[in-house]
Amino acid sequence: VIYSATGAAIVYPDNPTIPIPVEELLNEEGQIKPTPGIIDTDPITGLLVPAPGVQILGADNETVEPAPPLSCVHPRTGRVIPIHGNVMFDPNTAQFVIGSDNCDTMCPTSPLIPYITHPSRNGAPIQTKLSQVDKKSDLYYQSPIPDPQSGLFAPLLAVTIHPESKELLPVSGTHIHPVTN
């Protein structure tokens, strides 16, 4: 499977056994474009995401299933991939980038920060004590961020976006040892 892209292929809505060739999803610049009924743009992150009801071809190349929630469309390959583990935040450009299948074009000047979706329950955001950083220059991978619970500094491990306020929030934390406190 050398030189094949990571992720699941999107299939034609009217013929779900045939994957849509990536060439049909490209714009003039060679990038995947939003396509009505197939690929949308997430208004919060700017990521390309499968439109509601889109079907993907399973790993066995036979099973057709709905595109999973919390997935995105790779901007170069057109494949559906999970957000977790594949989407990173570039603090220099303040943009989200896909980390997989991009080795030949990515040359970040500082380490990328993993992105995780904001926790929710039944579609509503869960209340957290996460807060914005005072200075955007403090937002870099493993920078010391005050823990919202204890006030102690802990390394920045990821970022998330609050779905209602649209604030970029650093994710870090400490753990109180149950025996030694």
Backbone torsions as a table, in degrees:
resi	resn	phi	psi	omega
1	VAL	NA	30.9	178.0
2	ILE	-68.5	140.9	179.3
3	TYR	68.3	11.5	174.9
4	SER	-95.1	151.7	-175.7
5	ALA	-81.3	152.6	175.8
6	THR	-77.8	144.5	173.7
7	GLY	109.2	-179.7	-176.8
8	ALA	-103.5	142.7	179.5
9	ALA	-79.3	141.7	173.8
10	ILE	-81.8	137.6	-178.6
11	VAL	-105.2	159.7	176.6
12	TYR	-62.5	137.3	178.7
13	PRO	-62.2	-36.0	-177.2
14	ASP	-90.2	-9.0	177.7
15	ASN	-144.7	78.3	-170.4
16	PRO	-69.4	5.8	176.3
17	THR	-97.9	-7.4	-177.1
18	ILE	-113.3	122.0	177.3
19	PRO	-68.9	145.8	176.3
20	ILE	-75.5	123.5	178.2
21	PRO	-61.9	142.1	-177.2
22	VAL	-59.0	-30.0	-179.7
23	GLU	-60.5	-29.8	179.2
24	GLU	-75.7	-14.1	-178.1
25	LEU	-102.2	-1.5	-175.0
26	LEU	-88.4	149.2	171.2
27	ASN	-96.3	-171.2	-176.4
28	GLU	-64.1	-27.8	-178.9
29	GLU	-86.7	2.7	-179.9
30	GLY	82.1	15.8	178.0
31	GLN	-104.6	151.5	174.3
32	ILE	-64.7	136.9	-177.7
33	LYS	-114.9	153.7	171.8
34	PRO	-60.3	135.5	-177.6
35	THR	-130.5	119.8	-176.1
36	PRO	-51.2	129.8	178.1
37	GLY	79.7	-6.3	-178.8
38	ILE	-123.9	-53.7	-178.0
39	ILE	-130.4	127.4	176.6
40	ASP	-112.0	170.0	173.0
41	THR	-108.8	127.4	177.9
42	ASP	-69.4	124.8	-176.2
43	PRO	-68.8	-20.9	-177.6
44	ILE	-87.0	-47.9	-175.0
45	THR	-98.6	-21.0	-174.3
46	GLY	81.6	2.4	179.4
47	LEU	-73.9	149.9	171.3
48	LEU	-78.0	133.0	-177.9
49	VAL	-132.3	153.0	175.8
50	PRO	-63.7	137.0	177.1
51	ALA	-68.0	155.8	177.5
52	PRO	-54.9	135.6	177.2
53	GLY	86.2	-2.2	-180.0
54	VAL	-67.8	139.7	179.4
55	GLN	-105.4	147.3	177.4
56	ILE	-124.9	158.0	178.5
57	LEU	-90.4	127.6	-178.9
58	GLY	-67.6	172.2	-177.4
59	ALA	-61.7	-24.8	-179.8
60	ASP	-81.9	-0.1	-178.0
61	ASN	61.8	19.2	177.7
62	GLU	-129.1	-38.4	-176.9
63	THR	-77.0	129.9	175.5
64	VAL	-111.0	130.7	-177.7
65	GLU	-145.0	162.7	178.2
66	PRO	-66.3	146.9	174.2
67	ALA	-60.9	133.4	-176.3
68	PRO	-70.6	154.8	173.3
69	PRO	-65.6	163.0	-180.0
70	LEU	57.3	41.7	175.5
71	SER	-125.5	164.3	178.8
72	CYS	-139.2	172.0	179.4
73	VAL	-107.5	125.0	179.6
74	HIS	-62.5	129.7	-173.8
75	PRO	-70.2	-12.9	179.6
76	ARG	-109.1	-32.8	-174.9
77	THR	-100.9	-19.4	-178.1
78	GLY	75.0	9.5	179.9
79	ARG	-88.1	148.6	177.2
80	VAL	-86.8	125.6	-179.0
81	ILE	-132.4	156.8	176.2
82	PRO	-67.8	145.4	175.5
83	ILE	-66.5	-47.7	-177.5
84	HIS	-65.0	125.9	178.9
85	GLY	90.3	-10.8	-178.6
86	ASN	-120.6	-23.6	-177.4
87	VAL	-102.5	133.0	-179.0
88	MET	-127.3	158.7	176.2
89	PHE	-107.7	128.0	177.2
90	ASP	-95.2	108.5	-176.0
91	PRO	-66.9	-22.3	179.9
92	ASN	-74.4	-38.5	-178.7
93	THR	-101.5	-8.8	-176.9
94	ALA	57.0	38.3	178.8
95	GLN	-126.3	157.2	174.4
96	PHE	-89.8	138.1	179.5
97	VAL	-130.0	154.6	176.9
98	ILE	-91.8	127.1	-176.9
99	GLY	-84.3	-25.9	-177.1
100	SER	-87.8	148.5	177.2
101	ASP	57.6	29.1	-179.8
102	ASN	-129.0	15.4	-173.4
103	CYS	-58.7	-32.8	-176.8
104	ASP	-77.1	-16.7	-177.1
105	THR	-116.2	-12.3	-176.7
106	MET	-92.8	125.2	174.9
107	CYS	-140.1	64.4	-177.6
108	PRO	-65.9	145.4	179.6
109	THR	-85.0	-13.3	174.2
110	SER	-139.6	159.0	-178.4
111	PRO	-59.2	138.7	177.0
112	LEU	-76.0	152.6	-178.7
113	ILE	-107.0	127.1	177.6
114	PRO	-58.6	144.6	177.3
115	TYR	-108.2	133.5	173.0
116	ILE	-124.7	146.2	179.3
117	THR	-72.3	149.6	-179.9
118	HIS	-66.8	136.1	-179.5
119	PRO	-64.4	141.7	178.6
120	SER	-141.8	160.6	176.1
121	ARG	-133.8	122.4	-178.5
122	ASN	55.0	36.6	177.3
123	GLY	84.7	-8.1	179.8
124	ALA	-103.0	138.9	-179.6
125	PRO	-64.4	140.1	176.3
126	ILE	-80.6	136.6	178.6
127	GLN	-67.4	126.9	177.5
128	THR	-126.1	172.3	176.4
129	LYS	-102.8	14.9	178.2
130	LEU	-66.6	143.6	178.9
131	SER	-138.4	158.8	-179.6
132	GLN	-67.1	157.0	173.2
133	VAL	-80.2	151.9	-179.7
134	ASP	-68.7	-42.5	-178.7
135	LYS	-121.9	130.9	179.1
136	LYS	-60.7	-24.9	178.8
137	SER	-68.0	-17.0	176.8
138	ASP	-81.7	-5.1	-175.5
139	LEU	-92.3	88.0	174.3
140	TYR	-145.9	155.3	-173.5
141	TYR	-56.4	128.5	179.2
142	GLN	67.9	16.5	173.9
143	SER	-69.0	150.1	179.7
144	PRO	-71.5	123.3	-179.5
145	ILE	-124.1	135.0	178.5
146	PRO	-66.6	132.5	176.9
147	ASP	-68.7	128.8	-178.7
148	PRO	-65.1	-24.6	179.8
149	GLN	-81.6	-54.1	-170.5
150	SER	-99.7	-21.9	-175.4
151	GLY	86.4	-10.1	177.5
152	LEU	-73.1	152.9	178.7
153	PHE	-82.7	138.4	179.6
154	ALA	-137.7	154.9	-178.9
155	PRO	-70.1	142.1	174.5
156	LEU	-68.8	123.1	-176.5
157	LEU	-110.4	-23.3	-177.6
158	ALA	-165.4	174.0	171.7
159	VAL	-129.6	157.6	174.9
160	THR	-140.8	167.5	176.5
161	ILE	-122.5	128.8	176.1
162	HIS	-70.4	125.5	-173.3
163	PRO	-66.1	-21.9	-179.4
164	GLU	-96.0	-47.8	-177.6
165	SER	-84.5	-15.9	-179.0
166	LYS	65.4	18.2	179.2
167	GLU	-78.1	138.8	173.5
168	LEU	-82.5	121.7	-174.2
169	LEU	-118.3	130.6	175.4
170	PRO	-75.1	145.6	179.1
171	VAL	-116.0	118.6	175.7
172	SER	-154.3	175.8	178.6
173	GLY	174.7	163.7	176.0
174	THR	-118.3	165.4	179.4
175	HIS	-125.3	125.8	176.5
176	ILE	-82.9	119.2	-179.4
177	HIS	-67.1	128.4	-174.9
178	PRO	-66.0	-22.9	-178.5
179	VAL	-93.0	-50.1	-174.4
180	THR	-90.7	-12.1	-177.1
181	ASN	59.4	NA	NA
